């Protein structure tokens, strides 16, 4: 059972792209707080966060593509009826 994603056991869960978007948003807020800190350690953290945000953006795009593909191929999700995979 997952803790965050929508499943039969967790119908109130979130879509993957939404969770990744929330994480990216948190990183953006943190980056805004350290952008003017010129210490090398802060600048390295900022550079790493920027790269993580870039990668998260790629992952969000892929997750959105998966959701669109599933909707096109199998229609909207229905509680208790997985569109793909084993139950």
VMD Tcl script that builds the backbone (N, CA, C; Angstrom):
set m [mol new atoms 261]
animate dup $m
set s [atomselect $m all]
$s set {name element resname resid chain x y z} {
  {N N UNK 1 A 0.842 -1.182 0.000}
  {CA C UNK 1 A 0.000 0.000 0.000}
  {C C UNK 1 A 0.891 1.250 0.000}
  {N N UNK 2 A 0.520 2.218 -0.809}
  {CA C UNK 2 A 1.269 3.474 -0.816}
  {C C UNK 2 A 0.684 4.420 0.219}
  {N N UNK 3 A 1.474 5.377 0.619}
  {CA C UNK 3 A 1.028 6.351 1.610}
  {C C UNK 3 A 0.460 7.605 0.964}
  {N N UNK 4 A 0.866 7.906 -0.249}
  {CA C UNK 4 A 0.531 9.186 -0.851}
  {C C UNK 4 A -0.267 9.082 -2.147}
  {N N UNK 5 A -0.053 8.030 -2.926}
  {CA C UNK 5 A -0.657 7.919 -4.247}
  {C C UNK 5 A -2.040 7.287 -4.177}
  {N N UNK 6 A -2.861 7.577 -5.175}
  {CA C UNK 6 A -4.184 6.978 -5.270}
  {C C UNK 6 A -4.037 5.483 -5.539}
  {N N UNK 7 A -4.677 4.663 -4.720}
  {CA C UNK 7 A -4.748 3.223 -4.915}
  {C C UNK 7 A -6.120 2.767 -4.434}
  {N N UNK 8 A -6.422 1.479 -4.628}
  {CA C UNK 8 A -7.673 0.945 -4.095}
  {C C UNK 8 A -7.738 1.138 -2.585}
  {N N UNK 9 A -6.595 0.950 -1.915}
  {CA C UNK 9 A -6.548 1.102 -0.460}
  {C C UNK 9 A -6.498 2.559 -0.011}
  {N N UNK 10 A -6.160 3.446 -0.928}
  {CA C UNK 10 A -6.010 4.868 -0.598}
  {C C UNK 10 A -6.682 5.717 -1.682}
  {N N UNK 11 A -8.013 5.641 -1.804}
  {CA C UNK 11 A -8.695 6.375 -2.878}
  {C C UNK 11 A -8.592 7.892 -2.743}
  {N N UNK 12 A -8.251 8.374 -1.574}
  {CA C UNK 12 A -8.116 9.818 -1.363}
  {C C UNK 12 A -6.694 10.303 -1.600}
  {N N UNK 13 A -5.849 9.439 -2.136}
  {CA C UNK 13 A -4.456 9.803 -2.393}
  {C C UNK 13 A -4.332 10.844 -3.492}
  {N N UNK 14 A -3.105 11.157 -3.822}
  {CA C UNK 14 A -2.794 12.192 -4.807}
  {C C UNK 14 A -2.222 11.579 -6.075}
  {N N UNK 15 A -2.290 12.327 -7.155}
  {CA C UNK 15 A -1.599 11.925 -8.368}
  {C C UNK 15 A -0.120 12.242 -8.193}
  {N N UNK 16 A 0.718 11.434 -8.810}
  {CA C UNK 16 A 2.167 11.596 -8.684}
  {C C UNK 16 A 2.610 12.996 -9.083}
  {N N UNK 17 A 2.070 13.510 -10.199}
  {CA C UNK 17 A 2.488 14.832 -10.655}
  {C C UNK 17 A 2.155 15.921 -9.640}
  {N N UNK 18 A 1.081 15.738 -8.878}
  {CA C UNK 18 A 0.717 16.726 -7.861}
  {C C UNK 18 A 1.713 16.711 -6.698}
  {N N UNK 19 A 2.106 15.521 -6.266}
  {CA C UNK 19 A 3.086 15.414 -5.178}
  {C C UNK 19 A 4.425 16.006 -5.603}
  {N N UNK 20 A 4.867 15.656 -6.796}
  {CA C UNK 20 A 6.148 16.192 -7.286}
  {C C UNK 20 A 6.082 17.713 -7.420}
  {N N UNK 21 A 4.935 18.225 -7.841}
  {CA C UNK 21 A 4.762 19.675 -7.949}
  {C C UNK 21 A 4.841 20.361 -6.593}
  {N N UNK 22 A 4.283 19.722 -5.562}
  {CA C UNK 22 A 4.368 20.291 -4.214}
  {C C UNK 22 A 5.818 20.335 -3.732}
  {N N UNK 23 A 6.565 19.267 -3.987}
  {CA C UNK 23 A 7.976 19.231 -3.592}
  {C C UNK 23 A 8.750 20.318 -4.335}
  {N N UNK 24 A 8.497 20.439 -5.633}
  {CA C UNK 24 A 9.175 21.484 -6.416}
  {C C UNK 24 A 8.840 22.868 -5.875}
  {N N UNK 25 A 7.577 23.088 -5.520}
  {CA C UNK 25 A 7.173 24.378 -4.953}
  {C C UNK 25 A 7.898 24.685 -3.654}
  {N N UNK 26 A 8.050 23.677 -2.808}
  {CA C UNK 26 A 8.787 23.870 -1.554}
  {C C UNK 26 A 10.244 24.231 -1.832}
  {N N UNK 27 A 10.846 23.576 -2.817}
  {CA C UNK 27 A 12.234 23.895 -3.165}
  {C C UNK 27 A 12.360 25.318 -3.699}
  {N N UNK 28 A 11.392 25.752 -4.476}
  {CA C UNK 28 A 11.416 27.128 -5.001}
  {C C UNK 28 A 11.380 28.122 -3.853}
  {N N UNK 29 A 10.516 27.882 -2.868}
  {CA C UNK 29 A 10.441 28.780 -1.708}
  {C C UNK 29 A 11.758 28.798 -0.941}
  {N N UNK 30 A 12.352 27.614 -0.754}
  {CA C UNK 30 A 13.622 27.550 -0.028}
  {C C UNK 30 A 14.723 28.260 -0.814}
  {N N UNK 31 A 14.743 28.070 -2.132}
  {CA C UNK 31 A 15.761 28.720 -2.956}
  {C C UNK 31 A 15.652 30.235 -2.851}
  {N N UNK 32 A 14.429 30.740 -2.792}
  {CA C UNK 32 A 14.245 32.189 -2.660}
  {C C UNK 32 A 14.839 32.742 -1.383}
  {N N UNK 33 A 14.889 31.916 -0.347}
  {CA C UNK 33 A 15.427 32.366 0.936}
  {C C UNK 33 A 16.950 32.328 0.979}
  {N N UNK 34 A 17.565 31.513 0.119}
  {CA C UNK 34 A 19.023 31.396 0.188}
  {C C UNK 34 A 19.727 31.999 -1.023}
  {N N UNK 35 A 18.979 32.542 -1.960}
  {CA C UNK 35 A 19.574 33.037 -3.205}
  {C C UNK 35 A 20.614 34.136 -2.959}
  {N N UNK 36 A 20.437 34.944 -1.927}
  {CA C UNK 36 A 21.372 36.037 -1.672}
  {C C UNK 36 A 22.476 35.684 -0.675}
  {N N UNK 37 A 22.475 34.464 -0.193}
  {CA C UNK 37 A 23.515 34.011 0.726}
  {C C UNK 37 A 24.731 33.631 -0.112}
  {N N UNK 38 A 25.799 34.397 -0.003}
  {CA C UNK 38 A 26.962 34.210 -0.873}
  {C C UNK 38 A 27.975 33.197 -0.351}
  {N N UNK 39 A 27.702 32.593 0.786}
  {CA C UNK 39 A 28.635 31.582 1.288}
  {C C UNK 39 A 28.672 30.399 0.320}
  {N N UNK 40 A 29.834 29.799 0.151}
  {CA C UNK 40 A 29.968 28.691 -0.805}
  {C C UNK 40 A 29.002 27.537 -0.527}
  {N N UNK 41 A 28.799 27.235 0.735}
  {CA C UNK 41 A 27.898 26.135 1.080}
  {C C UNK 41 A 26.462 26.431 0.642}
  {N N UNK 42 A 26.033 27.665 0.866}
  {CA C UNK 42 A 24.682 28.058 0.469}
  {C C UNK 42 A 24.540 28.040 -1.049}
  {N N UNK 43 A 25.567 28.506 -1.734}
  {CA C UNK 43 A 25.522 28.518 -3.197}
  {C C UNK 43 A 25.506 27.101 -3.770}
  {N N UNK 44 A 26.212 26.166 -3.115}
  {CA C UNK 44 A 26.184 24.773 -3.565}
  {C C UNK 44 A 24.806 24.159 -3.335}
  {N N UNK 45 A 24.209 24.442 -2.181}
  {CA C UNK 45 A 22.851 23.959 -1.908}
  {C C UNK 45 A 21.886 24.522 -2.945}
  {N N UNK 46 A 22.011 25.796 -3.252}
  {CA C UNK 46 A 21.149 26.427 -4.250}
  {C C UNK 46 A 21.335 25.775 -5.618}
  {N N UNK 47 A 22.578 25.566 -6.008}
  {CA C UNK 47 A 22.840 24.926 -7.308}
  {C C UNK 47 A 22.251 23.516 -7.351}
  {N N UNK 48 A 22.410 22.773 -6.264}
  {CA C UNK 48 A 21.832 21.428 -6.214}
  {C C UNK 48 A 20.303 21.489 -6.292}
  {N N UNK 49 A 19.710 22.420 -5.545}
  {CA C UNK 49 A 18.251 22.557 -5.564}
  {C C UNK 49 A 17.743 22.904 -6.964}
  {N N UNK 50 A 18.464 23.750 -7.666}
  {CA C UNK 50 A 18.060 24.117 -9.022}
  {C C UNK 50 A 18.094 22.882 -9.928}
  {N N UNK 51 A 19.110 22.068 -9.795}
  {CA C UNK 51 A 19.190 20.838 -10.594}
  {C C UNK 51 A 18.073 19.869 -10.204}
  {N N UNK 52 A 17.798 19.757 -8.927}
  {CA C UNK 52 A 16.702 18.896 -8.480}
  {C C UNK 52 A 15.378 19.391 -9.047}
  {N N UNK 53 A 15.158 20.709 -9.042}
  {CA C UNK 53 A 13.923 21.271 -9.607}
  {C C UNK 53 A 13.818 20.965 -11.097}
  {N N UNK 54 A 14.922 21.030 -11.806}
  {CA C UNK 54 A 14.917 20.705 -13.232}
  {C C UNK 54 A 14.504 19.250 -13.445}
  {N N UNK 55 A 15.084 18.377 -12.642}
  {CA C UNK 55 A 14.757 16.960 -12.774}
  {C C UNK 55 A 13.316 16.686 -12.353}
  {N N UNK 56 A 12.862 17.363 -11.303}
  {CA C UNK 56 A 11.464 17.208 -10.896}
  {C C UNK 56 A 10.522 17.646 -12.016}
  {N N UNK 57 A 10.885 18.723 -12.705}
  {CA C UNK 57 A 10.057 19.191 -13.818}
  {C C UNK 57 A 9.955 18.126 -14.900}
  {N N UNK 58 A 11.059 17.457 -15.190}
  {CA C UNK 58 A 11.034 16.366 -16.164}
  {C C UNK 58 A 10.135 15.226 -15.671}
  {N N UNK 59 A 10.233 14.915 -14.398}
  {CA C UNK 59 A 9.408 13.840 -13.832}
  {C C UNK 59 A 7.929 14.216 -13.836}
  {N N UNK 60 A 7.631 15.466 -13.554}
  {CA C UNK 60 A 6.241 15.933 -13.603}
  {C C UNK 60 A 5.694 15.775 -15.012}
  {N N UNK 61 A 6.480 16.157 -16.002}
  {CA C UNK 61 A 6.054 15.996 -17.399}
  {C C UNK 61 A 5.754 14.536 -17.721}
  {N N UNK 62 A 6.617 13.623 -17.268}
  {CA C UNK 62 A 6.394 12.200 -17.533}
  {C C UNK 62 A 5.153 11.684 -16.811}
  {N N UNK 63 A 4.959 12.110 -15.567}
  {CA C UNK 63 A 3.783 11.670 -14.812}
  {C C UNK 63 A 2.501 12.192 -15.454}
  {N N UNK 64 A 2.529 13.445 -15.937}
  {CA C UNK 64 A 1.360 13.993 -16.633}
  {C C UNK 64 A 1.088 13.221 -17.925}
  {N N UNK 65 A 2.168 12.841 -18.624}
  {CA C UNK 65 A 2.012 12.041 -19.838}
  {C C UNK 65 A 1.367 10.694 -19.517}
  {N N UNK 66 A 1.802 10.053 -18.424}
  {CA C UNK 66 A 1.203 8.787 -18.014}
  {C C UNK 66 A -0.286 8.950 -17.728}
  {N N UNK 67 A -0.640 9.994 -16.991}
  {CA C UNK 67 A -2.053 10.225 -16.655}
  {C C UNK 67 A -2.887 10.437 -17.916}
  {N N UNK 68 A -2.372 11.226 -18.843}
  {CA C UNK 68 A -3.093 11.479 -20.092}
  {C C UNK 68 A -3.235 10.194 -20.903}
  {N N UNK 69 A -2.177 9.395 -20.969}
  {CA C UNK 69 A -2.205 8.132 -21.697}
  {C C UNK 69 A -3.255 7.191 -21.104}
  {N N UNK 70 A -3.272 7.082 -19.795}
  {CA C UNK 70 A -4.253 6.212 -19.142}
  {C C UNK 70 A -5.681 6.692 -19.385}
  {N N UNK 71 A -5.901 8.004 -19.322}
  {CA C UNK 71 A -7.244 8.546 -19.595}
  {C C UNK 71 A -7.668 8.257 -21.028}
  {N N UNK 72 A -6.756 8.475 -21.982}
  {CA C UNK 72 A -7.082 8.223 -23.393}
  {C C UNK 72 A -7.364 6.746 -23.644}
  {N N UNK 73 A -6.548 5.885 -23.078}
  {CA C UNK 73 A -6.648 4.460 -23.372}
  {C C UNK 73 A -7.775 3.763 -22.603}
  {N N UNK 74 A -7.999 4.178 -21.355}
  {CA C UNK 74 A -8.908 3.425 -20.499}
  {C C UNK 74 A -9.993 4.266 -19.837}
  {N N UNK 75 A -10.048 5.546 -20.160}
  {CA C UNK 75 A -11.050 6.413 -19.549}
  {C C UNK 75 A -10.638 6.840 -18.152}
  {N N UNK 76 A -11.533 7.552 -17.476}
  {CA C UNK 76 A -11.191 8.035 -16.139}
  {C C UNK 76 A -11.069 6.880 -15.145}
  {N N UNK 77 A -10.279 7.110 -14.117}
  {CA C UNK 77 A -10.139 6.070 -13.097}
  {C C UNK 77 A -11.448 5.960 -12.310}
  {N N UNK 78 A -11.718 4.733 -11.855}
  {CA C UNK 78 A -12.914 4.473 -11.056}
  {C C UNK 78 A -12.479 3.767 -9.785}
  {N N UNK 79 A -13.017 4.187 -8.680}
  {CA C UNK 79 A -12.639 3.624 -7.395}
  {C C UNK 79 A -12.865 2.104 -7.400}
  {N N UNK 80 A -11.857 1.375 -6.974}
  {CA C UNK 80 A -11.956 -0.061 -6.877}
  {C C UNK 80 A -11.708 -0.817 -8.167}
  {N N UNK 81 A -11.435 -0.084 -9.267}
  {CA C UNK 81 A -11.207 -0.734 -10.554}
  {C C UNK 81 A -9.931 -0.172 -11.194}
  {N N UNK 82 A -8.805 -0.845 -10.985}
  {CA C UNK 82 A -7.570 -0.336 -11.595}
  {C C UNK 82 A -7.658 -0.390 -13.124}
  {N N UNK 83 A -7.099 0.607 -13.768}
  {CA C UNK 83 A -7.110 0.645 -15.227}
  {C C UNK 83 A -6.074 -0.296 -15.823}
  {N N UNK 84 A -4.963 -0.492 -15.146}
  {CA C UNK 84 A -3.916 -1.402 -15.608}
  {C C UNK 84 A -3.339 -2.127 -14.402}
  {N N UNK 85 A -2.652 -3.201 -14.642}
  {CA C UNK 85 A -2.006 -3.940 -13.568}
  {C C UNK 85 A -2.930 -4.970 -12.942}
  {N N UNK 86 A -2.401 -5.672 -11.979}
  {CA C UNK 86 A -3.152 -6.700 -11.276}
  {C C UNK 86 A -3.792 -6.121 -10.034}
  {N N UNK 87 A -4.913 -6.666 -9.657}
  {CA C UNK 87 A -5.600 -6.204 -8.437}
  {C C UNK 87 A -5.107 -6.934 -7.234}
}
mol reanalyze $m
mol bondsrecalc $m
mol representation Tube
mol addrep $m
